[in-house]
Amino acid sequence: MYLLAIGIVLLLLKFLEIGPVAAWDWWVVLVPFALAVAWWAWADASGYTRRKAMAREDQRRQTRIDRSHAALGTKRKRP
């Protein structure tokens, strides 16, 4: 996501001809977009994205369970 934001900022600076970015070649300005595509391809292929999504789901589930136990007044003891 950071690479995409950097790419958009560089693209705007190049298009509006602001600062030293105006003198750069277009391929230099577009490199962050290519790196973002490469990152997303690797993350999906390696399972990184799915592992992160599963970790978020597990955390939400555990938070719900803890909140339910607190509402019932039965505090769950962890080893």
C-alpha positions, 0 to 999 in steps of 0.5 A: 500500500505504501508503494502505491501511495508513493507512486501516486504522489510521484505521478502527480508531481510529474504530471503537474511538473512540480520540483525535481520529479518533473525532470525525471524519466517516466519509467522512474516515476512508474517504478513504484507501481511495478513494485506494488504489483510484484509485492501483491503477486508474491504475497498472494502466491506465498500465502502471506495475504491469507495468513494475515487474514486468518490471524485477524479473524482469530483475533476478532473471534478471541475478542468476542469470546473474551467479551462474552465471558466478561459479560457473563461474569465468568472469567476464563483462565488461561494457562 
